[in-house]
């Protein structure tokens, strides 16, 4: 019998054994006696020596949460007017944030500063802590 025929027969068994975490045991049992021959009755097929197997990994209970540094901007962090934002963050730069998935910030010299449909004035450091970034001009 050719090797390819043997491997075609063993592949499903090994695939299943790998999925179950018992590939070494399955390989020892299936490779012990060639196809078409019977193992002698006096020599039973011995299981390999007991080896410690790694415990299966526990399934994830929930998707991983976003890191603490990527917090969302709260309603208190968003301002309708530039003056209100400057009053709230005196030591920080005021930028315009597009309140979309892109998380883009526009500086005061940008053509989009204060002009996008969904946006607000925010403090730059607060927005960067929430995962926003300055636009590439």
N, CA, C and O atoms as a GROMACS GRO file, in nm:
protein
  548
    1UNK      N    1   0.084  -0.116   0.000
    1UNK     CA    2   0.000   0.000   0.000
    1UNK      C    3   0.090   0.124   0.000
    1UNK      O    4   0.194   0.126   0.066
    2UNK      N    5   0.049   0.224  -0.073
    2UNK     CA    6   0.129   0.346  -0.084
    2UNK      C    7   0.110   0.436   0.037
    2UNK      O    8   0.010   0.427   0.109
    3UNK      N    9   0.207   0.520   0.057
    3UNK     CA   10   0.203   0.610   0.171
    3UNK      C   11   0.087   0.708   0.158
    3UNK      O   12   0.024   0.742   0.257
    4UNK      N   13   0.059   0.755   0.037
    4UNK     CA   14  -0.050   0.851   0.020
    4UNK      C   15  -0.184   0.790   0.057
    4UNK      O   16  -0.272   0.860   0.108
    5UNK      N   17  -0.201   0.660   0.032
    5UNK     CA   18  -0.327   0.595   0.069
    5UNK      C   19  -0.340   0.586   0.221
    5UNK      O   20  -0.449   0.604   0.275
    6UNK      N   21  -0.232   0.558   0.287
    6UNK     CA   22  -0.235   0.550   0.433
    6UNK      C   23  -0.264   0.688   0.491
    6UNK      O   24  -0.346   0.702   0.582
    7UNK      N   25  -0.197   0.790   0.439
    7UNK     CA   26  -0.217   0.923   0.494
    7UNK      C   27  -0.358   0.973   0.467
    7UNK      O   28  -0.413   1.049   0.547
    8UNK      N   29  -0.419   0.932   0.356
    8UNK     CA   30  -0.556   0.973   0.329
    8UNK      C   31  -0.652   0.911   0.429
    8UNK      O   32  -0.754   0.971   0.465
    9UNK      N   33  -0.620   0.791   0.474
    9UNK     CA   34  -0.704   0.727   0.574
    9UNK      C   35  -0.681   0.786   0.712
    9UNK      O   36  -0.774   0.796   0.791
   10UNK      N   37  -0.560   0.825   0.741
   10UNK     CA   38  -0.526   0.874   0.874
   10UNK      C   39  -0.562   1.021   0.894
   10UNK      O   40  -0.584   1.064   1.007
   11UNK      N   41  -0.569   1.096   0.788
   11UNK     CA   42  -0.592   1.239   0.801
   11UNK      C   43  -0.719   1.273   0.878
   11UNK      O   44  -0.712   1.355   0.969
   12UNK      N   45  -0.834   1.214   0.846
   12UNK     CA   46  -0.954   1.248   0.926
   12UNK      C   47  -0.938   1.212   1.073
   12UNK      O   48  -0.982   1.288   1.160
   13UNK      N   49  -0.877   1.098   1.102
   13UNK     CA   50  -0.860   1.057   1.242
   13UNK      C   51  -0.766   1.153   1.315
   13UNK      O   52  -0.791   1.189   1.430
   14UNK      N   53  -0.658   1.193   1.250
   14UNK     CA   54  -0.563   1.284   1.314
   14UNK      C   55  -0.624   1.423   1.331
   14UNK      O   56  -0.598   1.490   1.431
   15UNK      N   57  -0.702   1.466   1.234
   15UNK     CA   58  -0.767   1.596   1.244
   15UNK      C   59  -0.861   1.598   1.364
   15UNK      O   60  -0.862   1.693   1.443
   16UNK      N   61  -0.940   1.493   1.378
   16UNK     CA   62  -1.031   1.483   1.492
   16UNK      C   63  -0.952   1.475   1.623
   16UNK      O   64  -0.988   1.538   1.722
   17UNK      N   65  -0.845   1.398   1.623
   17UNK     CA   66  -0.764   1.383   1.744
   17UNK      C   67  -0.700   1.515   1.784
   17UNK      O   68  -0.693   1.547   1.903
   18UNK      N   69  -0.654   1.591   1.688
   18UNK     CA   70  -0.595   1.721   1.719
   18UNK      C   71  -0.700   1.814   1.778
   18UNK      O   72  -0.672   1.889   1.872
   19UNK      N   73  -0.820   1.809   1.722
   19UNK     CA   74  -0.927   1.894   1.774
   19UNK      C   75  -0.963   1.856   1.917
   19UNK      O   76  -1.002   1.941   1.996
   20UNK      N   77  -0.952   1.729   1.948
   20UNK     CA   78  -0.986   1.682   2.082
   20UNK      C   79  -0.867   1.690   2.178
   20UNK      O   80  -0.884   1.669   2.298
   21UNK      N   81  -0.750   1.722   2.128
   21UNK     CA   82  -0.631   1.736   2.212
   21UNK      C   83  -0.562   1.606   2.242
   21UNK      O   84  -0.487   1.598   2.340
   22UNK      N   85  -0.583   1.502   2.161
   22UNK     CA   86  -0.522   1.372   2.187
   22UNK      C   87  -0.446   1.322   2.065
   22UNK      O   88  -0.448   1.203   2.036
   23UNK      N   89  -0.381   1.410   1.994
   23UNK     CA   90  -0.312   1.371   1.872
   23UNK      C   91  -0.201   1.269   1.896
   23UNK      O   92  -0.192   1.173   1.819
   24UNK      N   93  -0.116   1.281   1.999
   24UNK     CA   94  -0.012   1.180   2.018
   24UNK      C   95  -0.070   1.041   2.042
   24UNK      O   96  -0.016   0.943   1.990
   25UNK      N   97  -0.177   1.030   2.119
   25UNK     CA   98  -0.240   0.903   2.146
   25UNK      C   99  -0.299   0.843   2.019
   25UNK      O  100  -0.282   0.724   1.993
   26UNK      N  101  -0.368   0.925   1.939
   26UNK     CA  102  -0.429   0.877   1.816
   26UNK      C  103  -0.323   0.835   1.716
   26UNK      O  104  -0.340   0.736   1.645
   27UNK      N  105  -0.215   0.906   1.709
   27UNK     CA  106  -0.107   0.872   1.616
   27UNK      C  107  -0.045   0.740   1.655
   27UNK      O  108  -0.014   0.659   1.568
   28UNK      N  109  -0.026   0.715   1.784
   28UNK     CA  110   0.033   0.590   1.830
   28UNK      C  111  -0.059   0.473   1.801
   28UNK      O  112  -0.012   0.365   1.764
   29UNK      N  113  -0.189   0.491   1.817
   29UNK     CA  114  -0.283   0.382   1.794
   29UNK      C  115  -0.301   0.352   1.646
   29UNK      O  116  -0.309   0.235   1.609
   30UNK      N  117  -0.307   0.454   1.561
   30UNK     CA  118  -0.331   0.430   1.419
   30UNK      C  119  -0.205   0.388   1.346
   30UNK      O  120  -0.215   0.322   1.243
   31UNK      N  121  -0.089   0.424   1.395
   31UNK     CA  122   0.034   0.390   1.324
   31UNK      C  123   0.096   0.260   1.375
   31UNK      O  124   0.198   0.216   1.322
   32UNK      N  125   0.038   0.197   1.476
   32UNK     CA  126   0.097   0.077   1.535
   32UNK      C  127   0.095  -0.041   1.440
   32UNK      O  128   0.194  -0.112   1.429
   33UNK      N  129  -0.015  -0.063   1.372
   33UNK     CA  130  -0.026  -0.178   1.283
   33UNK      C  131  -0.058  -0.129   1.143
   33UNK      O  132  -0.155  -0.054   1.125
   34UNK      N  133   0.020  -0.168   1.041
   34UNK     CA  134  -0.009  -0.126   0.906
   34UNK      C  135  -0.144  -0.181   0.861
   34UNK      O  136  -0.193  -0.280   0.915
   35UNK      N  137  -0.203  -0.116   0.763
   35UNK     CA  138  -0.334  -0.156   0.712
   35UNK      C  139  -0.326  -0.295   0.651
   35UNK      O  140  -0.226  -0.330   0.587
   36UNK      N  141  -0.428  -0.372   0.671
   36UNK     CA  142  -0.433  -0.505   0.614
   36UNK      C  143  -0.367  -0.610   0.701
   36UNK      O  144  -0.377  -0.729   0.671
   37UNK      N  145  -0.301  -0.571   0.807
   37UNK     CA  146  -0.239  -0.668   0.898
   37UNK      C  147  -0.304  -0.654   1.033
   37UNK      O  148  -0.360  -0.550   1.067
   38UNK      N  149  -0.297  -0.758   1.108
   38UNK     CA  150  -0.353  -0.753   1.243
   38UNK      C  151  -0.240  -0.758   1.342
   38UNK      O  152  -0.139  -0.826   1.321
   39UNK      N  153  -0.256  -0.688   1.448
   39UNK     CA  154  -0.155  -0.691   1.554
   39UNK      C  155  -0.162  -0.826   1.622
   39UNK      O  156  -0.272  -0.881   1.638
   40UNK      N  157  -0.049  -0.882   1.663
   40UNK     CA  158  -0.052  -1.011   1.732
   40UNK      C  159  -0.136  -1.002   1.858
   40UNK      O  160  -0.134  -0.900   1.928
   41UNK      N  161  -0.208  -1.107   1.888
   41UNK     CA  162  -0.296  -1.108   2.004
   41UNK      C  163  -0.217  -1.099   2.134
   41UNK      O  164  -0.268  -1.047   2.233
   42UNK      N  165  -0.094  -1.147   2.134
   42UNK     CA  166  -0.014  -1.147   2.257
   42UNK      C  167   0.034  -1.007   2.293
   42UNK      O  168   0.063  -0.981   2.409
   43UNK      N  169   0.043  -0.917   2.194
   43UNK     CA  170   0.093  -0.783   2.223
   43UNK      C  171  -0.021  -0.683   2.206
   43UNK      O  172  -0.045  -0.635   2.095
   44UNK      N  173  -0.089  -0.652   2.313
   44UNK     CA  174  -0.196  -0.554   2.302
   44UNK      C  175  -0.136  -0.416   2.275
   44UNK      O  176  -0.023  -0.386   2.313
   45UNK      N  177  -0.214  -0.334   2.210
   45UNK     CA  178  -0.166  -0.201   2.176
   45UNK      C  179  -0.160  -0.118   2.304
   45UNK      O  180  -0.263  -0.090   2.367
   46UNK      N  181  -0.042  -0.079   2.340
   46UNK     CA  182  -0.024  -0.006   2.465
   46UNK      C  183  -0.041   0.143   2.440
   46UNK      O  184   0.000   0.195   2.336
   47UNK      N  185  -0.101   0.208   2.536
   47UNK     CA  186  -0.113   0.353   2.528
   47UNK      C  187   0.023   0.413   2.561
   47UNK      O  188   0.098   0.354   2.638
   48UNK      N  189   0.054   0.526   2.505
   48UNK     CA  190   0.182   0.589   2.538
   48UNK      C  191   0.188   0.625   2.686
   48UNK      O  192   0.085   0.636   2.753
   49UNK      N  193   0.308   0.643   2.735
   49UNK     CA  194   0.327   0.676   2.876
   49UNK      C  195   0.246   0.799   2.911
   49UNK      O  196   0.227   0.889   2.830
   50UNK      N  197   0.199   0.799   3.032
   50UNK     CA  198   0.116   0.911   3.076
   50UNK      C  199   0.198   1.038   3.074
   50UNK      O  200   0.297   1.052   3.146
   51UNK      N  201   0.155   1.130   2.991
   51UNK     CA  202   0.222   1.259   2.984
   51UNK      C  203   0.121   1.365   3.024
   51UNK      O  204   0.005   1.358   2.985
   52UNK      N  205   0.165   1.461   3.099
   52UNK     CA  206   0.070   1.564   3.139
   52UNK      C  207   0.026   1.644   3.016
   52UNK      O  208   0.108   1.696   2.941
   53UNK      N  209  -0.103   1.652   2.999
   53UNK     CA  210  -0.158   1.729   2.886
   53UNK      C  211  -0.202   1.864   2.939
   53UNK      O  212  -0.251   1.875   3.051
   54UNK      N  213  -0.185   1.964   2.859
   54UNK     CA  214  -0.227   2.098   2.897
   54UNK      C  215  -0.378   2.103   2.901
   54UNK      O  216  -0.446   2.046   2.815
   55UNK      N  217  -0.431   2.170   2.999
   55UNK     CA  218  -0.576   2.184   3.010
   55UNK      C  219  -0.625   2.272   2.896
   55UNK      O  220  -0.557   2.368   2.858
   56UNK      N  221  -0.741   2.242   2.841
   56UNK     CA  222  -0.792   2.325   2.732
   56UNK      C  223  -0.819   2.466   2.782
   56UNK      O  224  -0.859   2.488   2.896
   57UNK      N  225  -0.796   2.560   2.695
   57UNK     CA  226  -0.817   2.699   2.730
   57UNK      C  227  -0.966   2.724   2.753
   57UNK      O  228  -1.050   2.672   2.680
   58UNK      N  229  -0.996   2.803   2.853
   58UNK     CA  230  -1.136   2.835   2.882
   58UNK      C  231  -1.189   2.928   2.774
   58UNK      O  232  -1.117   3.017   2.730
   59UNK      N  233  -1.312   2.908   2.730
   59UNK     CA  234  -1.367   2.997   2.628
   59UNK      C  235  -1.385   3.137   2.684
   59UNK      O  236  -1.408   3.155   2.804
   60UNK      N  237  -1.374   3.234   2.596
   60UNK     CA  238  -1.390   3.372   2.639
   60UNK      C  239  -1.536   3.398   2.670
   60UNK      O  240  -1.625   3.367   2.591
   61UNK      N  241  -1.561   3.455   2.786
   61UNK     CA  242  -1.698   3.481   2.827
   61UNK      C  243  -1.757   3.601   2.756
   61UNK      O  244  -1.875   3.601   2.719
   62UNK      N  245  -1.677   3.704   2.735
   62UNK     CA  246  -1.725   3.825   2.670
   62UNK      C  247  -1.612   3.884   2.588
   62UNK      O  248  -1.496   3.857   2.615
   63UNK      N  249  -1.645   3.965   2.488
   63UNK     CA  250  -1.539   4.030   2.411
   63UNK      C  251  -1.457   4.119   2.501
   63UNK      O  252  -1.505   4.171   2.602
   64UNK      N  253  -1.332   4.136   2.463
   64UNK     CA  254  -1.242   4.217   2.545
   64UNK      C  255  -1.288   4.362   2.546
   64UNK      O  256  -1.328   4.416   2.442
   65UNK      N  257  -1.283   4.423   2.660
   65UNK     CA  258  -1.324   4.562   2.673
   65UNK      C  259  -1.214   4.653   2.620
   65UNK      O  260  -1.097   4.615   2.615
   66UNK      N  261  -1.253   4.773   2.581
   66UNK     CA  262  -1.156   4.871   2.532
   66UNK      C  263  -1.068   4.912   2.649
   66UNK      O  264  -1.113   4.913   2.764
   67UNK      N  265  -0.941   4.947   2.622
   67UNK     CA  266  -0.854   4.990   2.729
   67UNK      C  267  -0.908   5.115   2.798
   67UNK      O  268  -0.983   5.193   2.739
   68UNK      N  269  -0.869   5.132   2.923
   68UNK     CA  270  -0.919   5.245   3.000
   68UNK      C  271  -0.879   5.379   2.939
   68UNK      O  272  -0.950   5.478   2.955
   69UNK      N  273  -0.766   5.382   2.867
   69UNK     CA  274  -0.721   5.508   2.808
   69UNK      C  275  -0.806   5.549   2.689
   69UNK      O  276  -0.801   5.664   2.646
   70UNK      N  277  -0.886   5.456   2.633
   70UNK     CA  278  -0.969   5.486   2.518
   70UNK      C  279  -1.113   5.512   2.563
   70UNK      O  280  -1.207   5.460   2.503
   71UNK      N  281  -1.130   5.591   2.667
   71UNK     CA  282  -1.263   5.623   2.717
   71UNK      C  283  -1.334   5.712   2.616
   71UNK      O  284  -1.271   5.778   2.534
   72UNK      N  285  -1.465   5.713   2.624
   72UNK     CA  286  -1.544   5.796   2.533
   72UNK      C  287  -1.552   5.938   2.587
   72UNK      O  288  -1.536   5.961   2.707
   73UNK      N  289  -1.576   6.031   2.497
   73UNK     CA  290  -1.599   6.168   2.539
   73UNK      C  291  -1.741   6.177   2.594
   73UNK      O  292  -1.836   6.133   2.529
   74UNK      N  293  -1.754   6.231   2.711
   74UNK     CA  294  -1.887   6.245   2.771
   74UNK      C  295  -1.952   6.374   2.724
   74UNK      O  296  -1.889   6.458   2.659
   75UNK      N  297  -2.078   6.388   2.757
   75UNK     CA  298  -2.151   6.509   2.718
   75UNK      C  299  -2.087   6.633   2.782
   75UNK      O  300  -2.091   6.741   2.724
   76UNK      N  301  -2.030   6.616   2.900
   76UNK     CA  302  -1.965   6.729   2.969
   76UNK      C  303  -1.836   6.772   2.899
   76UNK      O  304  -1.789   6.884   2.920
   77UNK      N  305  -1.778   6.684   2.817
   77UNK     CA  306  -1.654   6.716   2.747
   77UNK      C  307  -1.678   6.788   2.614
   77UNK      O  308  -1.584   6.840   2.554
   78UNK      N  309  -1.802   6.792   2.567
   78UNK     CA  310  -1.835   6.852   2.438
   78UNK      C  311  -1.901   6.988   2.459
   78UNK      O  312  -1.986   7.005   2.546
   79UNK      N  313  -1.860   7.086   2.377
   79UNK     CA  314  -1.913   7.222   2.391
   79UNK      C  315  -1.965   7.271   2.257
   79UNK      O  316  -1.907   7.242   2.152
   80UNK      N  317  -2.077   7.347   2.263
   80UNK     CA  318  -2.136   7.401   2.140
   80UNK      C  319  -2.062   7.524   2.091
   80UNK      O  320  -2.060   7.552   1.971
   81UNK      N  321  -2.003   7.597   2.182
   81UNK     CA  322  -1.931   7.719   2.142
   81UNK      C  323  -1.784   7.710   2.180
   81UNK      O  324  -1.746   7.640   2.274
   82UNK      N  325  -1.706   7.782   2.105
   82UNK     CA  326  -1.561   7.784   2.130
   82UNK      C  327  -1.531   7.853   2.264
   82UNK      O  328  -1.440   7.812   2.335
   83UNK      N  329  -1.609   7.955   2.297
   83UNK     CA  330  -1.589   8.028   2.422
   83UNK      C  331  -1.614   7.938   2.543
   83UNK      O  332  -1.540   7.945   2.642
   84UNK      N  333  -1.715   7.856   2.536
   84UNK     CA  334  -1.745   7.764   2.647
   84UNK      C  335  -1.634   7.662   2.664
   84UNK      O  336  -1.598   7.626   2.776
   85UNK      N  337  -1.579   7.616   2.554
   85UNK     CA  338  -1.469   7.520   2.560
   85UNK      C  339  -1.345   7.584   2.619
   85UNK      O  340  -1.277   7.522   2.701
   86UNK      N  341  -1.313   7.707   2.578
   86UNK     CA  342  -1.195   7.777   2.632
   86UNK      C  343  -1.210   7.803   2.782
   86UNK      O  344  -1.112   7.798   2.856
   87UNK      N  345  -1.331   7.830   2.826
   87UNK     CA  346  -1.354   7.854   2.968
   87UNK      C  347  -1.338   7.725   3.048
   87UNK      O  348  -1.294   7.728   3.163
   88UNK      N  349  -1.372   7.612   2.988
   88UNK     CA  350  -1.364   7.484   3.058
   88UNK      C  351  -1.222   7.428   3.066
   88UNK      O  352  -1.187   7.363   3.164
   89UNK      N  353  -1.141   7.454   2.964
   89UNK     CA  354  -1.004   7.401   2.965
   89UNK      C  355  -0.906   7.515   2.939
   89UNK      O  356  -0.858   7.532   2.827
   90UNK      N  357  -0.874   7.593   3.043
   90UNK     CA  358  -0.789   7.711   3.024
   90UNK      C  359  -0.644   7.678   2.989
   90UNK      O  360  -0.581   7.756   2.917
   91UNK      N  361  -0.590   7.568   3.034
   91UNK     CA  362  -0.450   7.535   3.006
   91UNK      C  363  -0.433   7.443   2.886
   91UNK      O  364  -0.324   7.392   2.863
   92UNK      N  365  -0.539   7.421   2.810
   92UNK     CA  366  -0.535   7.326   2.700
   92UNK      C  367  -0.583   7.393   2.571
   92UNK      O  368  -0.650   7.496   2.575
   93UNK      N  369  -0.548   7.334   2.459
   93UNK     CA  370  -0.589   7.385   2.329
   93UNK      C  371  -0.729   7.336   2.297
   93UNK      O  372  -0.762   7.220   2.324
   94UNK      N  373  -0.812   7.422   2.241
   94UNK     CA  374  -0.947   7.384   2.201
   94UNK      C  375  -0.941   7.340   2.055
   94UNK      O  376  -0.884   7.409   1.971
   95UNK      N  377  -1.000   7.225   2.026
   95UNK     CA  378  -1.004   7.171   1.890
   95UNK      C  379  -1.147   7.133   1.856
   95UNK      O  380  -1.231   7.119   1.945
   96UNK      N  381  -1.174   7.117   1.727
   96UNK     CA  382  -1.305   7.072   1.680
   96UNK      C  383  -1.297   6.922   1.656
   96UNK      O  384  -1.207   6.874   1.586
   97UNK      N  385  -1.389   6.850   1.712
   97UNK     CA  386  -1.391   6.705   1.698
   97UNK      C  387  -1.507   6.662   1.611
   97UNK      O  388  -1.621   6.706   1.631
   98UNK      N  389  -1.479   6.576   1.513
   98UNK     CA  390  -1.587   6.515   1.436
   98UNK      C  391  -1.637   6.399   1.520
   98UNK      O  392  -1.563   6.303   1.541
   99UNK      N  393  -1.756   6.404   1.566
   99UNK     CA  394  -1.810   6.301   1.655
   99UNK      C  395  -1.855   6.180   1.574
   99UNK      O  396  -1.972   6.142   1.575
  100UNK      N  397  -1.760   6.119   1.504
  100UNK     CA  398  -1.787   6.001   1.423
  100UNK      C  399  -1.687   5.893   1.459
  100UNK      O  400  -1.603   5.912   1.546
  101UNK      N  401  -1.695   5.779   1.390
  101UNK     CA  402  -1.603   5.668   1.414
  101UNK      C  403  -1.459   5.703   1.380
  101UNK      O  404  -1.366   5.644   1.435
  102UNK      N  405  -1.440   5.800   1.291
  102UNK     CA  406  -1.304   5.834   1.249
  102UNK      C  407  -1.223   5.900   1.360
  102UNK      O  408  -1.100   5.895   1.357
  103UNK      N  409  -1.289   5.961   1.457
  103UNK     CA  410  -1.224   6.024   1.572
  103UNK      C  411  -1.114   6.123   1.531
  103UNK      O  412  -1.000   6.114   1.576
  104UNK      N  413  -1.152   6.216   1.444
  104UNK     CA  414  -1.057   6.315   1.392
  104UNK      C  415  -1.076   6.448   1.465
  104UNK      O  416  -1.188   6.490   1.493
  105UNK      N  417  -0.964   6.512   1.496
  105UNK     CA  418  -0.964   6.645   1.557
  105UNK      C  419  -0.912   6.746   1.456
  105UNK      O  420  -0.818   6.718   1.382
  106UNK      N  421  -0.974   6.865   1.452
  106UNK     CA  422  -0.930   6.971   1.362
  106UNK      C  423  -0.883   7.090   1.445
  106UNK      O  424  -0.955   7.137   1.533
  107UNK      N  425  -0.763   7.137   1.417
  107UNK     CA  426  -0.706   7.251   1.488
  107UNK      C  427  -0.772   7.380   1.439
  107UNK      O  428  -0.844   7.379   1.339
  108UNK      N  429  -0.749   7.490   1.510
  108UNK     CA  430  -0.817   7.616   1.479
  108UNK      C  431  -0.785   7.670   1.339
  108UNK      O  432  -0.865   7.747   1.286
  109UNK      N  433  -0.675   7.635   1.279
  109UNK     CA  434  -0.642   7.683   1.145
  109UNK      C  435  -0.700   7.597   1.032
  109UNK      O  436  -0.686   7.633   0.916
  110UNK      N  437  -0.761   7.488   1.064
  110UNK     CA  438  -0.814   7.395   0.964
  110UNK      C  439  -0.941   7.450   0.899
  110UNK      O  440  -1.016   7.526   0.961
  111UNK      N  441  -0.964   7.412   0.774
  111UNK     CA  442  -1.085   7.458   0.705
  111UNK      C  443  -1.211   7.391   0.760
  111UNK      O  444  -1.321   7.438   0.735
  112UNK      N  445  -1.195   7.282   0.833
  112UNK     CA  446  -1.310   7.211   0.891
  112UNK      C  447  -1.337   7.250   1.036
  112UNK      O  448  -1.433   7.201   1.096
  113UNK      N  449  -1.255   7.336   1.093
  113UNK     CA  450  -1.270   7.376   1.232
  113UNK      C  451  -1.405   7.443   1.253
  113UNK      O  452  -1.431   7.551   1.200
  114UNK      N  453  -1.491   7.380   1.330
  114UNK     CA  454  -1.623   7.434   1.359
  114UNK      C  455  -1.723   7.420   1.246
  114UNK      O  456  -1.831   7.480   1.253
  115UNK      N  457  -1.692   7.343   1.140
  115UNK     CA  458  -1.779   7.340   1.022
  115UNK      C  459  -1.843   7.206   0.990
  115UNK      O  460  -1.937   7.202   0.910
  116UNK      N  461  -1.797   7.095   1.048
  116UNK     CA  462  -1.856   6.966   1.011
  116UNK      C  463  -1.994   6.952   1.074
  116UNK      O  464  -2.024   7.015   1.176
  117UNK      N  465  -2.077   6.867   1.012
  117UNK     CA  466  -2.216   6.852   1.057
  117UNK      C  467  -2.226   6.793   1.197
  117UNK      O  468  -2.299   6.845   1.281
  118UNK      N  469  -2.153   6.687   1.223
  118UNK     CA  470  -2.156   6.621   1.354
  118UNK      C  471  -2.024   6.648   1.424
  118UNK      O  472  -1.925   6.578   1.401
  119UNK      N  473  -2.021   6.749   1.509
  119UNK     CA  474  -1.898   6.780   1.577
  119UNK      C  475  -1.921   6.867   1.698
  119UNK      O  476  -2.033   6.912   1.724
  120UNK      N  477  -1.814   6.891   1.772
  120UNK     CA  478  -1.821   6.975   1.892
  120UNK      C  479  -1.682   7.025   1.925
  120UNK      O  480  -1.581   6.969   1.881
  121UNK      N  481  -1.678   7.132   2.002
  121UNK     CA  482  -1.551   7.183   2.051
  121UNK      C  483  -1.512   7.101   2.174
  121UNK      O  484  -1.595   7.076   2.261
  122UNK      N  485  -1.386   7.060   2.180
  122UNK     CA  486  -1.338   6.979   2.293
  122UNK      C  487  -1.197   7.022   2.330
  122UNK      O  488  -1.129   7.090   2.253
  123UNK      N  489  -1.154   6.983   2.448
  123UNK     CA  490  -1.016   7.006   2.491
  123UNK      C  491  -0.929   6.900   2.424
  123UNK      O  492  -0.966   6.782   2.422
  124UNK      N  493  -0.815   6.938   2.371
  124UNK     CA  494  -0.731   6.847   2.295
  124UNK      C  495  -0.682   6.728   2.379
  124UNK      O  496  -0.689   6.614   2.333
  125UNK      N  497  -0.635   6.753   2.499
  125UNK     CA  498  -0.583   6.644   2.583
  125UNK      C  499  -0.692   6.544   2.621
  125UNK      O  500  -0.668   6.423   2.624
  126UNK      N  501  -0.811   6.592   2.649
  126UNK     CA  502  -0.924   6.504   2.682
  126UNK      C  503  -0.960   6.417   2.562
  126UNK      O  504  -0.986   6.298   2.577
  127UNK      N  505  -0.963   6.478   2.444
  127UNK     CA  506  -0.999   6.404   2.323
  127UNK      C  507  -0.892   6.301   2.287
  127UNK      O  508  -0.925   6.189   2.247
  128UNK      N  509  -0.765   6.336   2.302
  128UNK     CA  510  -0.658   6.241   2.272
  128UNK      C  511  -0.661   6.124   2.370
  128UNK      O  512  -0.630   6.011   2.332
  129UNK      N  513  -0.697   6.150   2.495
  129UNK     CA  514  -0.708   6.042   2.593
  129UNK      C  515  -0.823   5.947   2.556
  129UNK      O  516  -0.822   5.830   2.594
  130UNK      N  517  -0.922   5.999   2.483
  130UNK     CA  518  -1.035   5.917   2.440
  130UNK      C  519  -1.010   5.849   2.305
  130UNK      O  520  -1.100   5.784   2.252
  131UNK      N  521  -0.890   5.864   2.249
  131UNK     CA  522  -0.855   5.795   2.126
  131UNK      C  523  -0.866   5.879   2.000
  131UNK      O  524  -0.851   5.824   1.891
  132UNK      N  525  -0.892   6.006   2.010
  132UNK     CA  526  -0.902   6.094   1.893
  132UNK      C  527  -0.762   6.136   1.848
  132UNK      O  528  -0.668   6.131   1.927
  133UNK      N  529  -0.748   6.175   1.723
  133UNK     CA  530  -0.618   6.217   1.669
  133UNK      C  531  -0.635   6.339   1.579
  133UNK      O  532  -0.741   6.360   1.521
  134UNK      N  533  -0.529   6.417   1.568
  134UNK     CA  534  -0.533   6.535   1.481
  134UNK      C  535  -0.538   6.495   1.335
  134UNK      O  536  -0.478   6.395   1.295
  135UNK      N  537  -0.610   6.571   1.256
  135UNK     CA  538  -0.625   6.542   1.113
  135UNK      C  539  -0.493   6.566   1.041
  135UNK      O  540  -0.413   6.651   1.080
  136UNK      N  541  -0.473   6.489   0.934
  136UNK     CA  542  -0.356   6.508   0.849
  136UNK      C  543  -0.392   6.611   0.744
  136UNK      O  544  -0.477   6.586   0.659
  137UNK      N  545  -0.329   6.725   0.750
  137UNK     CA  546  -0.362   6.832   0.653
  137UNK      C  547  -0.285   6.822   0.527
  137UNK      O  548  -0.303   6.905   0.438
   0.00000   0.00000   0.00000
